[in-house]
């Protein structure tokens, strides 16, 4: 916690008699706070406990178009859905958002609307915490009760599902809730906070940025979006850490206005607060004891559909045979590739398959991605050990059903087996590191080096690929992509895949192969490209597929 944050926390405690931040935002009558309006018609409201004024809405398409028309900023992104001028602009990276704030500052200084001490910028995380109603932004001295109260709070209060008009979320995935918008909604349509701020919950994720951090590879998004539904991701304190150059149709931003002279005055006032008064105000903020039963209930995940439903009848299935295609108990199709004793799954392991394993083994998906994941989408954000454990479980399941011999087993593909399944059969090199990007021609969709891939053939980050498009913002159903020449689907995109091999010279790290929905770099999408990561790591664009290894013929 920086000295500035500590002082501002003290100031926040001083003003709580006027602004009780612990009361759920949507449960209060909007307070009469100071406001200002800028040259774009954007309204900015004072947020007690911070030195800044927050834009009352997310930056709109019309605001962004004004920026582009008045500058030479290069930007060509277009979402896959229609938006009006009053919808929040999407596809915004951290640099895009900062560039807008700099432009707006310079514009209004030239117009005489701002002086040299006044500016627009992105909110810090502590400022966002204050705006959303958390008890003590950035404070490391909270009591256990205060920490629990912050942990369980949503921007609208403690209810789940969200009440009507709470925000624009993935309502089809939240039982008992509807918001009426399949994608973004016009800003200002949902219930504001007590300070008059709209869409701090839902519509689009919003960038936060601490100005003292100069060089950074990852940034933080807050607030959820139209595509998000997971309970824990919609809590007020949830922080979504992503690459700073991530450009998605769920990401936008809002500005704050700061007057450095006002900030200095507030800091000076905060320094005179004594510790006894701060302790008293913290007690007022807490607002009573924490209901432990309610807290436990709030922590439970959405149960979703029963993954045991609609499985094939084992009695009607044909046991696996060397060298022949075969469909297994979970409906997974296996194809012969290379050596006739090995069959590879034609698709990545699906969410429905993975969730059945979780249910039958009483495990939890601790790092499940917060974006929309259908049952037929690939399972992602799981560790190498999770993938291996799934294979072991599937082995026992199919052996019990007598669909595979006792000596057969499911496992992860080796690095070379993965290459063969993707159609790359001419690799040289003693290990994955030596083979990494050695072949500069072959792609999973083309042995002749055609790039970019044919439209709609593979799920990549189309927003950063010139001359290519697909219809998916995140993962896609595992059968959505075109099959390779070997009949295997999804080796060029959707999710990258764990392989069995260790990465040379890096104990504990395993090989990862294939492109993903985040892929766009031409060289990194080569069939020969490898990644590697610690086996206990989980990434939102990494999943797996299985190999069925059959015993030799007698």
Buried (B, 14 or more C-beta within 10 A) or exposed (E): EEEBBBBBBBBBBBBBEEBBBBBBBBBBEBBEBEEEEBEBEBBBBBBBBBBBBBBBBBBBBBBBEBBBEEBEEEBEBEBEEEBEEBBBBBBBBBEBBBBBBBBBBBBBBEEEBBEEEBBBBBBBBBBBBBBBBBBBBBBEEBBEBBBBBBBBBBBBBBBBBBBEBBBBBBBEBBEEBEBEBEBBBBBBBBBBBBBBBBBBBBBBBBBBBBEEEEEEEEBBBBBBBBBBBBBEBBBBBBEBEBEBEBBBBBBBBBBBBBBEEBBEEBBEBBEEBEEEEBEEBBEEBBEEEBBEEEBEEBEEEEEEEEBEEEEBEBEEBEBBEBEEEBBBBBEBBBBBBBEBBBBBBBBBBBBBBBBBBBEEEEBEBEBBBBBBBEBBBBBBBBBBEBBBBBBBBBBEBBBEBEBBEEEBBBBBBBBBBBBBBBBBEEBEBEBBBEBBEBBEBBBBBBBEEEBBBEEBBBBBBBBBBEEBEBEBBBBBBBBBBBBBEBBBBBBBBBBBBBBBBBBBEEEEBBBBBBBBBBBBBBEBBBBBBBBBBBBEBBBBBBBBBBBBBBEEEE
